[in-house]
Amino acid sequence: MHYKRVPAIDKCFSILYLMAEDKRPFGFNEIVKKLTLNKSTVFNILHTLDDLGILEKGQDGLFRLGPRLFVLGSAAAGGAELIKTVHPYLEAINSQFKFSTFLGILANEEVIIVDKADRAHLVKISSEIGMRRPVFAGVSGKALLAQLPVKKIEKIIENITPVQYTPRTITDKIAFRDEILKVKQDGIAYDMEEYIEGMIAVAVPLQAYREDLQAVIWTVGLKHDFTKPVMAEISSALSAVADEINSRFSLIAGHFE
């Protein structure tokens, strides 16, 4: 059964993502300008969310995240625990290598960026929290799919339609399956200009000890910055980080249940 996507909901969440990303209140005009949305649409969404308690309008006329949003967030405590645990490692990798570093999860056969560290950078990669990408696009999807049972991997690959992003993109489904199985075995994934020309990425799967939660850390940089010594060093660092995070998840596994 096909569904019709509701544009108003997309716009609503674009406002919420904006506030969550910047972690500060926003005024009506600033939201309209930043998101290039229709004024009447933004006005109606803001006041509806205010009525629902998802947003809260202060005496200063600015909108901020409201109390009911925090109630909803508590229902996803596993996700909050994931970000809280992983974020310091993202910052450490970003600081050490100056490459943008991301945390993503698998949802409906898409990769969703849920956290990032990119303050220290040689070249800043423009990928924002909340951004989605197809599971076959880039290194993160490889590392996420590698966490699934083989039969489920094969079913997902069977149903996808690969896109040729660059001359190096793996579009052959058998070759893509073999690539995923290699990541499953090695515990690390690489993207050698397969998603964006001139960009290299390395990813490691994380074990969150929840069947419904697959997570990944990846870092991205320009090809000329990813020399062989740097590639070896960052691969080793990411693998060590994954081992440490997985050990922590193992100890707090009860928090994810």
N, C-alpha and C positions, 0 to 999 in steps of 0.2 A: 504494500500500500504506500503510495507516494504522499508526501506532505508538502504544504506550501509554507516556505519560510516566512516568518513574521518580521518585517523590517523594523517595526517599533521596538521589538525586543532587542534586536541587534543594536539599535541606537541607545536603548536604555543601558545595556551592558557596556557600551563604549564609554558612557559617562562614568559608570562605576569603576571601570578599569583605569580611567584617567585619574580619578580621585585616589584609588588604591596605589597607583604607581607613584604619584607625586606626594602622597601622604600629607595633604593639606587641604583646607577648605577652598572652594572655587565659587566665583560669582557667575551669574547668568551669562553676562556678555563674554567673559573669558572662555566659558565652555563652548559657546557658539563659535567663537573665533578659532579655538584650538581644534575643534572637531568638524568645523565647516558644515554644521547642521542648520536646518531651518529654525528660525527663532521661535515660532509658535510651537513647533515640535518639542524643542528643548524646554520651553516654558511648561508645557503640559506634562512632560515626563518628570521634570523636577518636582512639580507640585503634587503629582500623583505619588511619587516615591516618598515625598515628605509626609503626605497623609498616611501612607502605609508604615512609616517609621523606618524605612530603608535608608532614607536621607533625613537630615535634620537642618532646618534653616535657622541660623543664629540671628541675634539681634543686629549683627553687623551686615545682615543681608546675604551672607555667604552660606553655601550649602556644604555640609560635611556628612561623612558616613554616620548613619543613625543606629539606634540601639537594636532594632530588630535584625539588622544585618549581622551584628555580632552574635545574636542568637542562632541565626542560620549558620554562621561560621563555626560555631561550637559543635554543630552536627557533623562537621567535616574535620573533627579534631585530629584524625590521623594525618590528613593533609597538612594541617598546621604544624604538627609535630615533625613531619618530614622536612618542611622548610626550615623550622627552627634548628633542627639537627644538622642539616646540610649547608646552610648559608655560610657559616664561618669557613668551610672548606672552599666554597666558591671564591670567597674573598682572598683566601691564601693562594690559590692557584692563579687568580687574576693578578695579584700583587707580585708573585714570583715571576710569571712569564709575560705579563702585560698583554695577554690575550683575553678577549671577552669570553666569559665562562657562564654556562647556563645549567639550570635544573629543569627537566621536563618530565611529564608523565604521559601515559598512553590513555586516550579516551576516545571511544568510538572510531578506532582505527585512524586516529590523528594524534600528532604530537602537540602537546600544549606546554608552552613555556610558563612555568609557575614561579621562577625566581632567576636572578642573574646577578653577576658582579662584573662591572665593566668600567669602573672609575679609573683604574690604571690600564692604559692601553697604548699600543703602538698605532693601531688603527681601530677605531670603535666600530663594532659590527651593529648595525641598526636592527635589532630584534627586541621587541618589547614583551613584558610580562602580559600573558593572556593571548599572545599570538599563537595561531594554529598553523600547522603545515601537514601535508599528507605524510603518512607513515613511510612511504617509499622515497621521500625527498630528504636526502642528507643522512648524516651519520647517526643522528638521534634515533631515527626509526629503526635502523639496524640493531642498535643496542636494546631498544625496547622489545622488538619482535623476538630477539634472541632469548628473552625471559619466558616465552610462552612454550607450551608443548608443541612438538613437531607437527602434529596433525592440525593444530590451530594455525600455526605459521603457514602451512600449505594451503589451508582454506582461505586465509586472508590474501595471500599472494594470488590465488586463483581468481579472486574477485576484483583485484585492483587493475587499473589501467595505467601502466607506467608512463611518465612524461619524460621526453628527452630534454633535460634542462641544459646540458652541455654535451660536447662530443664524448665525454667520459662517463656519462650517466649509464648505469646498468639497467637496460630495459628488457633484457631477456629474463623471463621469469625463473627459469631453471638456474641461471647464473646468480640471480638475486637470492634464491633459496639457498644455494651453496654458500653465498656470502654470509647469510644469517647464521647458518649452521657453524661456520668458521668462528663467528663472533661468540656463539654459544659455547664453543670449545675453548677459545682463547681468552674470553672475558674482556675483550677490547675491540673497538670498531674504528675504522678509518674512512675518511672521505677525501679522496685525492682529486679535487676539482670536479666531483660528480654532481654537486648541486649548484655551485656558483664558480665560474671560471676564475682562476687565480686565488681561490680560497681552499685551505686545507683544514680539516677538523678531525679531532680525536674524541672518542666517547667511551665511557665505561658504564655498564649496567649496574644498578644498585639493587640489593635484595632487601625489600621492606618487610618481608615476612607476612604479606597479605596477598591472597590470590587475586584480589581485585585492584591491586596497586602495583604497576610497573613504573620504575623511575630510572632516570639516566642523568649523568653529568657529561657535558661536552664542552670543549673549548675550540675556538675558531680563530684563525689568523691568516695573513697573506702567505702565499706560496713561498716568496723569497725569504720570509722570516722563519719558515719551517725548514731549516737546514737539517741534515741528518742527525747531528748531535742534539739539536733542539728537539727533534721528533723523538729520539730515544729517551731524552730526559723527561719530556712531558708525558710520554707514555708510561714511564716508570712511576712518575709522581701521581698520575691519575689512578693507576692500578693500586698504589699504596693507599691513596685516599679512599678508594672504593672498599678496600679490605678493612680500613679503620671504621668507615661509616657502617659497613655491614656488621661488624662486631658490635657497634653501638646499637644498631637496630635489633640485633639478636638479644641483647640485654634488656631492651625496652619493648620487646615484641608485644607484651601485654597491652601496651598503649595503643596498638594498632588494631586491636580486636574489638 
